[in-house]
Amino acid sequence: MYVERDVSWMYFNHRILQEAEKPQVPLLERLSFLGIYSNNLDEFFRVRVASLNHLGDNENLSERDRKIVRKTLKTINHLNEQYAKEYSEAIDTVFSELEKHHIRLIKETQLNDEQKLFLKHLYYDQLNGATNPIWLSAIDEFNTLEDNRIYLVVKKTHKSEDHKVKYAVIKVPDRSFGRFIKLPPSDGFENIMYLDDVVRFCLPLIFIGTKPSEYEAYSFKFTKDAEMEMDNDADYGAMEKIALGVSSRKRGEPIRVIYDRNMPHDMQKKVFERLNVRELDTLLAGGRYQNHRDLMSFPDCGLVGLKYERWQPVMKPVFLSEESLLDQIRRKDCFIHVPYHSFNAYIRLLREAALRPSVKEIKTTLYRLAKDSKVVKALICAARNGKKVTAVVELLARFDEESNIKWSKRMQEEGINVIFGVEGLKVHSKLLYIKSTRGDIACVGTGNFHEGNARVYTDYLMMTARKGIVAEVAKVFDFIERPFAPMRFRELLVSPNSMKARVLRLFDTEIKNAQEGRAAWVKLKINHITDHDIVNKMYAASKAGVRIEALVRGNCSLVPGVEGVSDNIRVVGIIDRYLEHSRIFIFCNNGKPRYFIGSADWMPRNLVSRIEVISPVYDEDMKKDLLRTVDFGLCDTTNGRIVDGRGTNEIQPVEEGDKPFRSQEELYKQYINASCTLEEATKQSDDSKEI
């Protein structure tokens, strides 16, 4: 009755692959889903499988736990092999379909004279100097090389009588030139070529000046353990420790290798020896091309009909009003639901706070930051205008450490008080506190204050002046600065303080109501449920007659629908154009539902080893919006898949007489009917200026 977290993650990632296999999804979007699947898998092996490997090697682990680890790894590898075949077929299918639209991939052996000349010019103009071979004999170990890059191992055979063979490794320079090169059209087709094949074609030019040879080249990539080694005893500040830790990650051990299955055995042996492949590591024979994450940026060749029609973000009237947004929030809670609503609404709030003389102080948590962060620029503007600004930056936001370090230094230079979280507790909460002589304001969100994420991730952001919530948000910042000071929260659910206990009590209330014959149900939307105590409490609620309906995007350790245990639990997972990310919790409370939003999933890490915040929602308009979002998701018969604990991932059936229902599309229609797009808002503004 408990699905291991990492096995359930494989089921989740498979849902992304299944989306790429749906004929009704536009072709270039299917390619994008294939890229997302591949990218997810890389990160999963770098982090989770690496951790499992460490556990498997830990002699202090009990034999029972070691068996669980070994069984989990075995299941992961079995599913990975099974899904890899399905993945390969999906790619072949999509590219076959693209040919019907006169877009095709060609290899170095299929070039006409014009295309050969084009590639020679490309080499001398751009690639020359970016494709530097290293003789294999000069490399002892590959762990000094960058992981998750495409490498070609080249066999160079002299054309002389001795047929002497030499081996070299070339890193494909896709970061500089992109993965796909558009060639001159031919036969009515747009021709696309993998950069790998461009390098293959250019091998005689790359090795020019050496003895005339024949060439064979086969691709491989490897994934390293992404855990960072940090010397906590060293006399460094937090930022320096993390920077050194990032460097240690780059020297991690390879834990997963994917290679062209046509690579000759003698070449395989040479590659594997230098990768120091261990027993628990994963070797996977793949196709000709690796690093399929690049499919997310496959050129559209001008055929916009092969992608989803762009949905313009909606601007709510409150954020277009010329009246002070701070004053409007003091009268009534405001909220946005990105990416349906424009994230510019939040930027407006920050900019107004930066300019208003009544605002004296701004505090915020920053977990991930955009490359060209408007959020940070607004905070810098506030600091320059004399506001006291504090930014709590989480340096251990995985794979964003370097970006966060860069922005932290910039903010410090501008006089912002930068706090690097709490040692041993990641600061994952999404909070903003604005102190003003006219009344304080707070924001509580479910996702990062990140413009890029806000275009792709579905997240809520609540803006409120309710004194109880605002005072406790301010108290969370005090807790971050003094993490060992005893603090109690009445309004907010805060981890690691009391969030888990309070969530369990909310379920206990529903169980008690069900046992006494009163209304009892729970509706929720969340990314992950893996905490053993919460899973067991949900089973207890189901047994008591509490109806639980959940939208769970990722890891789900529940096994719904088991008679007598979980037959009152229904779980749906949605994969669509936007990444479902918001966390919404609704408890019946005997007909007086209690609504909450926040940053926390129900995993041990969120409940025990992170600073997370879940806030109650009191505004009636926002409550209706949250309920609609959850109900729409539960009714989704286009992109909603049944999560059953076995990974079958079947699409929810359409009831007889009903039409297929796509929750994200229907939500967007609702929002656009109630507001206007940013494009329309700009036009209205221009029209009013003319008048």
FIKE-568599 format. One line per field, with one value per residue (C-alpha): residue in one letter; x, y, z. Coordinates in nm, 2 decimals. Example, Ala and Ser with C-alpha at 12.3 -4.5 7.8 and 13.67 -1.06 7.14 Angstrom:
2
residu <- [A/S]
X <- [1.23/1.37]
Y <- [-0.45/-0.11]
Z <- [0.78/0.71]
This chain:
691
residu <- [M/Y/V/E/R/D/V/S/W/M/Y/F/N/H/R/I/L/Q/E/A/E/K/P/Q/V/P/L/L/E/R/L/S/F/L/G/I/Y/S/N/N/L/D/E/F/F/R/V/R/V/A/S/L/N/H/L/G/D/N/E/N/L/S/E/R/D/R/K/I/V/R/K/T/L/K/T/I/N/H/L/N/E/Q/Y/A/K/E/Y/S/E/A/I/D/T/V/F/S/E/L/E/K/H/H/I/R/L/I/K/E/T/Q/L/N/D/E/Q/K/L/F/L/K/H/L/Y/Y/D/Q/L/N/G/A/T/N/P/I/W/L/S/A/I/D/E/F/N/T/L/E/D/N/R/I/Y/L/V/V/K/K/T/H/K/S/E/D/H/K/V/K/Y/A/V/I/K/V/P/D/R/S/F/G/R/F/I/K/L/P/P/S/D/G/F/E/N/I/M/Y/L/D/D/V/V/R/F/C/L/P/L/I/F/I/G/T/K/P/S/E/Y/E/A/Y/S/F/K/F/T/K/D/A/E/M/E/M/D/N/D/A/D/Y/G/A/M/E/K/I/A/L/G/V/S/S/R/K/R/G/E/P/I/R/V/I/Y/D/R/N/M/P/H/D/M/Q/K/K/V/F/E/R/L/N/V/R/E/L/D/T/L/L/A/G/G/R/Y/Q/N/H/R/D/L/M/S/F/P/D/C/G/L/V/G/L/K/Y/E/R/W/Q/P/V/M/K/P/V/F/L/S/E/E/S/L/L/D/Q/I/R/R/K/D/C/F/I/H/V/P/Y/H/S/F/N/A/Y/I/R/L/L/R/E/A/A/L/R/P/S/V/K/E/I/K/T/T/L/Y/R/L/A/K/D/S/K/V/V/K/A/L/I/C/A/A/R/N/G/K/K/V/T/A/V/V/E/L/L/A/R/F/D/E/E/S/N/I/K/W/S/K/R/M/Q/E/E/G/I/N/V/I/F/G/V/E/G/L/K/V/H/S/K/L/L/Y/I/K/S/T/R/G/D/I/A/C/V/G/T/G/N/F/H/E/G/N/A/R/V/Y/T/D/Y/L/M/M/T/A/R/K/G/I/V/A/E/V/A/K/V/F/D/F/I/E/R/P/F/A/P/M/R/F/R/E/L/L/V/S/P/N/S/M/K/A/R/V/L/R/L/F/D/T/E/I/K/N/A/Q/E/G/R/A/A/W/V/K/L/K/I/N/H/I/T/D/H/D/I/V/N/K/M/Y/A/A/S/K/A/G/V/R/I/E/A/L/V/R/G/N/C/S/L/V/P/G/V/E/G/V/S/D/N/I/R/V/V/G/I/I/D/R/Y/L/E/H/S/R/I/F/I/F/C/N/N/G/K/P/R/Y/F/I/G/S/A/D/W/M/P/R/N/L/V/S/R/I/E/V/I/S/P/V/Y/D/E/D/M/K/K/D/L/L/R/T/V/D/F/G/L/C/D/T/T/N/G/R/I/V/D/G/R/G/T/N/E/I/Q/P/V/E/E/G/D/K/P/F/R/S/Q/E/E/L/Y/K/Q/Y/I/N/A/S/C/T/L/E/E/A/T/K/Q/S/D/D/S/K/E/I]
X <- [0.00/0.30/0.47/0.83/0.89/1.13/0.92/0.62/0.84/0.91/0.53/0.49/0.77/0.60/0.29/0.50/0.61/0.25/0.15/0.42/0.25/-0.10/-0.18/-0.40/-0.11/0.07/0.38/0.64/0.47/0.51/0.88/0.90/0.74/1.00/1.27/1.11/1.10/1.47/1.57/1.37/1.53/1.88/1.82/1.65/1.96/2.19/2.01/1.78/1.95/2.29/2.14/2.01/2.35/2.51/2.26/2.32/2.69/2.63/2.74/2.56/2.22/2.02/1.98/1.61/1.66/1.94/1.70/1.44/1.71/1.82/1.47/1.39/1.70/1.61/1.25/1.38/1.62/1.35/1.11/1.38/1.46/1.09/1.02/1.34/1.20/0.87/1.06/1.26/0.94/0.78/1.07/1.06/0.68/0.70/0.98/0.79/0.49/0.70/0.81/0.44/0.48/0.80/1.04/1.30/1.62/1.91/2.24/2.59/2.56/2.25/2.39/2.38/2.67/2.51/2.46/2.82/2.95/2.72/2.86/3.23/3.16/2.99/3.29/3.55/3.33/3.21/3.29/3.66/3.82/3.51/3.56/3.88/3.96/4.14/4.32/4.17/4.52/4.57/4.25/4.27/3.92/3.62/3.51/3.71/3.49/3.15/2.85/2.52/2.70/2.71/3.05/3.16/3.42/3.60/3.79/4.05/4.19/4.49/4.45/4.81/4.89/4.94/4.58/4.69/4.40/4.38/4.08/3.97/3.69/3.51/3.26/2.97/2.96/2.58/2.58/2.74/2.57/2.24/2.17/2.00/2.14/1.91/2.05/1.95/1.61/1.59/1.32/1.05/1.17/1.31/1.62/1.74/2.06/2.18/2.50/2.64/2.61/2.76/3.07/3.08/3.08/3.36/3.59/3.83/3.85/3.89/4.18/4.33/4.71/4.72/4.76/4.47/4.22/3.87/3.65/3.38/3.21/2.96/2.79/2.77/2.68/2.72/2.54/2.73/2.63/2.50/2.54/2.77/3.06/3.08/3.34/3.12/3.43/3.62/3.65/3.43/3.11/2.79/2.83/3.19/3.09/2.82/3.04/3.30/3.03/2.92/3.28/3.28/2.96/3.15/3.39/3.12/3.13/2.95/2.64/2.46/2.59/2.39/2.57/2.50/2.41/2.60/2.93/3.18/3.27/3.63/3.52/3.26/3.53/3.76/3.48/3.35/3.69/3.75/3.41/3.48/3.14/3.04/2.79/2.50/2.56/2.32/2.44/2.18/2.23/2.05/2.02/2.24/2.16/2.18/2.06/1.71/1.64/1.73/1.41/1.25/1.41/1.36/1.32/0.96/1.06/0.78/0.50/0.34/0.04/0.26/0.26/0.00/-0.17/-0.02/-0.24/-0.18/-0.16/-0.47/-0.46/-0.72/-0.89/-0.75/-0.39/-0.48/-0.64/-0.46/-0.54/-0.27/-0.25/-0.14/-0.46/-0.67/-0.52/-0.58/-0.95/-0.97/-0.74/-0.61/-0.46/-0.32/-0.31/-0.01/0.05/-0.32/-0.28/0.02/0.31/0.35/0.08/0.33/0.61/0.37/0.32/0.70/0.76/0.49/0.63/0.97/0.83/0.58/0.72/0.49/0.67/0.96/1.07/1.04/1.13/1.11/1.22/1.39/1.43/1.50/1.57/1.52/1.83/1.73/1.52/1.27/1.20/1.56/1.57/1.26/1.42/1.73/1.51/1.35/1.69/1.81/1.49/1.59/1.38/1.52/1.53/1.60/1.62/1.64/1.82/1.83/2.18/2.10/1.82/1.95/2.11/2.04/2.32/2.55/2.27/2.16/2.51/2.55/2.23/2.32/2.64/2.46/2.20/2.47/2.65/2.33/2.29/2.03/2.05/2.10/2.04/2.15/1.87/1.91/2.18/2.02/1.68/1.61/1.40/1.14/0.85/0.73/0.68/0.68/0.63/0.58/0.60/0.41/0.29/-0.05/-0.08/0.14/0.09/0.20/0.21/0.20/0.26/0.28/0.56/0.89/0.90/1.05/0.92/1.03/0.86/0.55/0.51/0.51/0.42/0.06/0.09/-0.12/-0.01/-0.23/-0.18/-0.34/-0.35/-0.53/-0.35/-0.33/-0.17/0.06/0.19/0.27/0.45/0.66/0.72/0.84/1.12/1.21/1.22/1.45/1.69/1.65/1.57/1.61/1.38/1.05/0.76/0.40/0.18/-0.20/-0.29/0.00/0.10/0.48/0.73/0.94/0.75/0.40/0.28/0.27/0.09/-0.17/-0.23/-0.29/-0.53/-0.73/-0.77/-0.87/-1.15/-1.28/-1.25/-1.45/-1.72/-1.75/-1.79/-2.06/-2.25/-2.16/-2.03/-1.67/-1.44/-1.10/-1.01/-0.65/-0.40/-0.03/0.29/0.39/0.26/0.51/0.51/0.43/0.23/0.01/-0.04/-0.15/-0.38/-0.54/-0.61/-0.76/-0.98/-1.09/-1.18/-1.39/-1.58/-1.41/-1.41/-1.07/-1.01/-0.66/-0.47/-0.12/0.13/0.44/0.54/0.24/0.29/-0.08/-0.25/-0.61/-0.92/-0.83/-1.14/-1.17/-0.85/-0.85/-1.18/-1.28/-0.96/-0.93/-0.61/-0.57/-0.25/-0.25/0.01/-0.06/0.09/0.15/0.33/0.08/0.26/0.01/-0.06/-0.43/-0.59/-0.97/-1.11/-1.49/-1.50/-1.87/-1.99/-1.78/-1.48/-1.14/-0.91/-0.53/-0.25/0.12/0.47/0.47/0.42/0.35/0.70/0.93/1.17/0.90/0.75/1.08/1.39/1.25/1.10/0.76/0.45/0.08/-0.17/-0.54/-0.75/-1.05/-1.14/-1.46/-1.37/-1.03/-1.20/-1.44/-1.14/-0.94/-1.24/-1.30/-0.93/-0.94/-1.29/-1.19/-0.88/-1.07/-1.31/-1.03/-1.09/-0.84/-0.52/-0.62/-0.47/-0.58/-0.31/-0.36/-0.02/0.06/0.17/-0.10/-0.18/-0.51/-0.69/-1.01/-1.31/-1.56/-1.91/-2.17/-2.32/-2.04/-1.77/-1.40/-1.30/-0.95/-0.91/-0.63/-0.82/-1.15/-0.97/-0.81/-1.16/-1.30/-1.02/-1.03/-1.40/-1.36/-1.06/-0.86/-0.53/-0.21/-0.22/-0.58/-0.49/-0.20/-0.43/-0.69/-0.42/-0.30/-0.66/-0.72/-0.41/-0.53/-0.87]
Y <- [0.00/0.23/0.31/0.40/0.77/0.70/0.44/0.67/0.94/0.70/0.66/1.04/1.09/0.82/1.04/1.30/1.04/0.94/1.30/1.30/0.99/1.15/1.21/1.52/1.70/1.93/1.77/2.02/2.01/1.63/1.69/1.93/1.67/1.42/1.67/1.73/1.36/1.32/1.62/1.50/1.16/1.31/1.51/1.21/1.00/1.28/1.33/1.05/0.74/0.89/0.90/0.55/0.43/0.60/0.42/0.09/0.13/0.24/-0.04/0.12/0.07/-0.22/-0.53/-0.46/-0.11/-0.22/-0.47/-0.19/0.02/-0.26/-0.35/0.02/0.04/-0.28/-0.15/0.19/0.02/-0.22/0.07/0.28/0.01/-0.05/0.32/0.37/0.14/0.33/0.66/0.55/0.45/0.78/0.98/0.78/0.83/1.21/1.26/1.04/1.27/1.58/1.45/1.48/1.85/1.87/1.88/1.61/1.52/1.43/1.26/1.34/1.06/1.22/1.56/1.71/1.92/2.25/2.13/1.99/2.33/2.50/2.28/2.34/2.72/2.67/2.48/2.74/3.03/2.90/2.55/2.56/2.58/2.47/2.10/2.01/1.63/1.47/1.15/0.87/0.76/1.09/1.05/0.83/0.91/1.08/1.23/1.54/1.60/1.78/1.55/1.56/1.67/1.48/1.32/1.15/0.88/0.87/0.58/0.71/0.44/0.53/0.46/0.34/-0.03/-0.06/0.06/0.20/0.29/0.59/0.69/1.04/1.21/1.53/1.72/1.84/2.22/2.24/2.51/2.75/2.66/2.49/2.12/2.16/2.32/2.43/2.33/2.46/2.32/2.04/1.84/2.06/1.98/2.19/2.00/1.98/1.82/1.72/1.91/1.56/1.47/1.81/1.72/1.37/1.53/1.77/1.50/1.52/1.90/1.86/1.62/1.81/1.79/1.43/1.12/1.05/0.83/0.68/0.78/0.62/0.82/0.70/0.91/0.87/1.08/1.02/1.16/1.23/1.22/1.57/1.57/1.85/1.79/2.08/2.12/2.25/2.28/2.51/2.88/3.00/3.20/3.03/3.17/3.05/2.70/2.66/2.79/2.53/2.27/2.34/2.28/1.95/1.85/1.89/1.63/1.38/1.01/0.90/0.69/0.65/0.60/0.61/0.51/0.43/0.06/0.03/0.13/-0.15/-0.36/-0.25/0.12/0.04/-0.12/0.18/0.42/0.22/0.17/0.54/0.60/0.36/0.20/0.02/-0.26/-0.03/0.21/0.21/0.13/0.19/0.11/0.39/0.52/0.73/1.05/1.14/1.44/1.45/1.75/1.96/1.86/2.13/2.38/2.21/2.47/2.53/2.62/2.88/2.62/2.78/2.54/2.26/2.42/2.52/2.85/3.10/3.20/3.57/3.62/3.79/4.11/4.15/4.49/4.55/4.55/4.78/5.04/5.37/5.36/5.25/4.87/4.88/5.07/4.82/4.53/4.70/4.70/4.35/4.05/4.02/3.72/3.60/3.25/3.23/3.17/3.24/3.58/3.80/3.79/4.16/4.21/4.11/4.32/4.62/4.56/4.55/4.86/5.05/4.95/5.07/5.41/5.49/5.71/5.53/5.20/5.17/4.81/4.51/4.15/3.86/3.50/3.40/3.04/3.05/3.36/3.44/3.51/3.87/3.90/4.19/4.09/4.17/4.49/4.61/4.53/4.72/5.01/5.00/5.00/5.29/5.48/5.44/5.14/4.88/4.57/4.21/3.92/3.56/3.37/2.99/2.91/2.54/2.56/2.26/2.35/2.72/2.77/2.97/3.20/3.27/3.34/3.59/3.77/3.77/3.95/4.21/4.27/4.31/4.56/4.76/4.77/4.50/4.28/3.93/3.64/3.29/3.09/2.87/2.60/2.26/2.40/2.50/2.81/2.71/2.93/3.20/3.52/3.89/4.14/4.51/4.74/5.07/5.36/5.31/4.94/4.64/4.39/4.04/3.79/3.42/3.21/2.85/2.91/3.10/3.47/3.39/3.54/3.24/2.99/3.21/3.16/2.78/2.68/2.71/2.89/3.11/3.43/3.58/3.95/4.04/4.31/4.08/4.16/3.80/3.67/3.97/3.97/3.60/3.64/3.90/3.65/3.39/3.63/3.67/3.29/3.27/3.52/3.35/2.98/2.85/3.10/2.94/3.07/2.97/3.04/3.05/3.15/3.00/2.64/2.66/2.38/2.25/2.40/2.25/2.21/1.83/1.80/2.06/1.88/1.56/1.74/1.87/1.51/1.41/1.66/1.51/1.16/1.27/1.44/1.13/0.90/1.13/1.13/1.48/1.61/1.51/1.54/1.67/1.82/1.90/1.98/1.91/1.81/1.52/1.29/1.06/1.11/0.78/0.94/1.15/0.85/0.64/0.92/0.95/0.57/0.61/0.89/0.68/0.39/0.63/0.74/1.07/1.12/1.24/1.37/1.47/1.62/1.50/1.59/1.39/1.14/0.97/0.69/0.63/0.33/0.45/0.23/-0.07/-0.20/-0.14/0.07/0.34/0.30/0.66/0.80/0.92/1.06/1.23/1.35/1.61/1.67/1.95/2.26/2.42/2.24/2.19/2.33/2.51/2.36/2.39/2.23/2.23/2.06/2.03/2.12/2.01/2.23/2.53/2.46/2.57/2.68/2.69/2.76/2.74/2.62/2.27/1.93/1.64/1.49/1.45/1.71/1.97/1.89/1.84/1.99/2.30/2.63/2.61/2.82/2.73/3.01/3.01/3.18/3.39/3.59/3.45/3.52/3.35/3.05/3.01/3.03/2.76/2.53/2.57/2.50/2.17/2.06/2.13/1.92/1.64/1.65/1.65/1.37/1.50/1.53/1.39/1.04/0.80/0.75/0.40/0.31/0.07/0.32/0.23/0.61/0.56/0.88/0.94/0.82/1.05/0.99/0.90/1.21/1.44/1.61/1.57/1.82/1.99/2.17/2.42/2.53/2.58/2.77/3.00/3.06/3.15/3.40/3.56/3.62/3.79/4.01/4.10/4.00/4.21/4.29/4.42/4.62/4.79/4.88/5.02/5.23/5.36/5.45/5.64/5.84/5.94/6.05]
Z <- [0.00/-0.04/-0.37/-0.33/-0.42/-0.70/-0.86/-0.86/-1.02/-1.31/-1.35/-1.36/-1.62/-1.83/-1.83/-2.01/-2.27/-2.32/-2.39/-2.66/-2.82/-2.85/-3.21/-3.13/-2.97/-3.23/-3.37/-3.24/-2.90/-2.90/-2.97/-2.68/-2.45/-2.57/-2.48/-2.13/-2.07/-2.15/-1.94/-1.64/-1.67/-1.67/-1.36/-1.19/-1.24/-1.14/-0.81/-0.70/-0.85/-0.73/-0.38/-0.40/-0.52/-0.21/0.01/-0.15/-0.07/0.29/0.52/0.82/0.64/0.78/0.55/0.52/0.40/0.17/0.01/-0.04/-0.21/-0.44/-0.53/-0.61/-0.83/-1.01/-1.07/-1.20/-1.44/-1.56/-1.62/-1.78/-2.03/-2.10/-2.15/-2.36/-2.63/-2.62/-2.64/-2.94/-3.12/-3.03/-3.18/-3.50/-3.53/-3.48/-3.73/-3.98/-3.93/-3.97/-4.32/-4.42/-4.35/-4.56/-4.26/-4.25/-4.08/-4.30/-4.21/-4.34/-4.60/-4.76/-4.86/-5.21/-5.34/-5.23/-4.88/-4.86/-4.96/-4.70/-4.42/-4.53/-4.51/-4.17/-4.04/-4.15/-4.04/-3.71/-3.60/-3.66/-3.32/-3.13/-3.22/-3.05/-3.04/-2.75/-2.81/-2.60/-2.50/-2.32/-2.11/-1.80/-1.67/-1.81/-1.48/-1.55/-1.85/-1.83/-1.80/-1.98/-2.30/-2.63/-2.71/-3.02/-2.99/-3.32/-3.47/-3.71/-3.94/-4.16/-4.53/-4.55/-4.56/-4.19/-4.12/-3.79/-3.57/-3.33/-3.11/-3.01/-2.82/-2.94/-2.74/-2.97/-2.93/-2.90/-2.63/-2.87/-3.20/-3.10/-3.16/-3.50/-3.81/-4.10/-4.44/-4.78/-4.88/-5.14/-5.31/-5.15/-4.80/-4.52/-4.42/-4.06/-3.94/-3.59/-3.50/-3.42/-3.79/-3.90/-3.69/-3.84/-4.19/-4.09/-3.94/-4.24/-4.18/-3.80/-3.84/-4.14/-4.14/-4.00/-4.21/-4.46/-4.28/-4.27/-3.99/-3.77/-3.50/-3.23/-2.97/-2.60/-2.29/-1.92/-1.62/-1.30/-0.93/-0.88/-0.50/-0.38/-0.14/0.11/0.39/0.67/0.89/0.65/0.74/0.45/0.44/0.31/-0.04/-0.08/0.05/-0.20/-0.48/-0.39/-0.37/-0.72/-0.84/-0.66/-0.84/-1.17/-1.05/-0.95/-1.04/-1.36/-1.27/-1.60/-1.95/-2.27/-2.59/-2.95/-2.96/-3.29/-3.13/-3.18/-2.87/-2.87/-2.86/-2.59/-2.37/-2.40/-2.31/-2.02/-1.87/-1.86/-1.70/-1.41/-1.45/-1.13/-1.05/-0.96/-1.24/-1.54/-1.89/-2.16/-2.53/-2.72/-3.07/-3.28/-3.10/-2.72/-2.52/-2.65/-2.42/-2.72/-2.89/-2.68/-2.92/-3.25/-3.53/-3.63/-3.99/-3.99/-3.95/-3.64/-3.69/-3.56/-3.21/-2.96/-3.03/-2.79/-2.50/-2.42/-2.04/-1.89/-1.70/-1.43/-1.41/-1.06/-1.20/-1.48/-1.26/-1.21/-0.84/-0.60/-0.60/-0.23/-0.14/-0.34/-0.16/0.18/0.09/-0.06/-0.11/-0.47/-0.64/-0.97/-1.12/-1.36/-1.64/-1.72/-1.55/-1.63/-1.38/-1.45/-1.19/-0.92/-1.08/-1.06/-0.69/-0.63/-0.84/-0.66/-0.32/-0.44/-0.53/-0.25/0.03/0.28/0.23/0.46/0.44/0.20/0.28/0.04/-0.01/-0.33/-0.42/-0.80/-1.00/-1.37/-1.58/-1.62/-1.31/-1.30/-0.94/-0.84/-1.04/-0.86/-0.52/-0.62/-0.72/-0.37/-0.21/-0.41/-0.31/0.06/0.15/0.39/0.17/0.29/0.05/0.18/-0.10/-0.10/-0.23/-0.23/-0.50/-0.70/-1.03/-0.97/-0.72/-0.95/-1.07/-0.72/-0.61/-0.90/-0.81/-0.43/-0.50/-0.72/-0.45/-0.18/-0.40/-0.41/-0.03/0.00/0.32/0.17/0.41/0.29/0.45/0.75/0.77/0.76/0.64/0.29/0.27/0.01/0.12/-0.13/0.07/0.04/0.33/0.27/0.58/0.53/0.75/0.58/0.66/0.60/0.31/0.25/-0.04/-0.01/-0.32/-0.44/-0.69/-0.74/-0.80/-1.14/-1.47/-1.67/-1.44/-1.44/-1.82/-1.79/-1.43/-1.29/-0.96/-0.73/-0.56/-0.29/-0.19/0.14/0.41/0.67/0.99/1.12/0.81/0.75/1.11/1.09/0.75/0.92/1.20/0.95/0.85/1.22/1.24/0.94/1.11/1.45/1.36/1.71/1.88/1.99/1.77/1.75/1.44/1.46/1.10/0.90/0.88/0.90/0.87/1.03/1.33/1.32/0.96/0.96/1.29/1.18/0.84/1.03/1.26/0.97/0.85/1.20/1.20/0.87/1.01/1.33/1.12/0.89/1.19/1.34/1.01/0.91/0.57/0.53/0.22/0.11/-0.22/-0.30/-0.57/-0.50/-0.67/-0.45/-0.17/-0.02/0.36/0.53/0.81/0.58/0.34/0.64/0.77/0.42/0.43/0.78/0.65/0.35/0.58/0.79/0.48/0.40/0.02/-0.09/-0.45/-0.53/-0.83/-0.80/-1.07/-0.96/-0.69/-0.54/-0.29/-0.25/-0.39/-0.45/-0.50/-0.28/-0.12/0.25/0.26/-0.01/-0.20/-0.11/-0.26/-0.63/-0.77/-1.11/-1.28/-1.55/-1.81/-2.05/-2.21/-1.86/-1.57/-1.29/-0.98/-0.75/-0.41/-0.30/0.00/0.07/0.38/0.41/0.78/0.82/0.53/0.62/0.39/0.49/0.20/0.20/-0.05/-0.01/-0.11/0.06/-0.09/0.15/0.14/0.45/0.30/0.29/0.63/0.82/0.66/0.48/0.59/0.42/0.45/0.39/0.44/0.49/0.22/0.33/0.03/-0.12/-0.48/-0.44/-0.27/-0.57/-0.81/-0.62/-0.60/-0.98/-1.06/-0.85/-0.99/-1.35/-1.30/-1.15/-1.45/-1.71/-1.97/-2.22/-2.02/-1.68/-1.62/-1.34/-1.08/-0.95/-0.79/-1.07/-1.34/-1.59/-1.64/-1.83/-1.94/-1.75/-1.95/-2.11/-1.97/-2.23/-2.38/-2.26/-2.46/-2.38/-2.12/-2.11/-1.78/-1.88/-2.19/-2.00/-1.72/-1.98/-2.14/-1.80/-1.72/-2.06/-2.04/-1.70/-1.79/-2.10/-2.24/-2.19/-2.57/-2.53/-2.22/-2.40/-2.69/-2.44/-2.28/-2.62/-2.72/-2.40/-2.46/-2.80/-2.66]
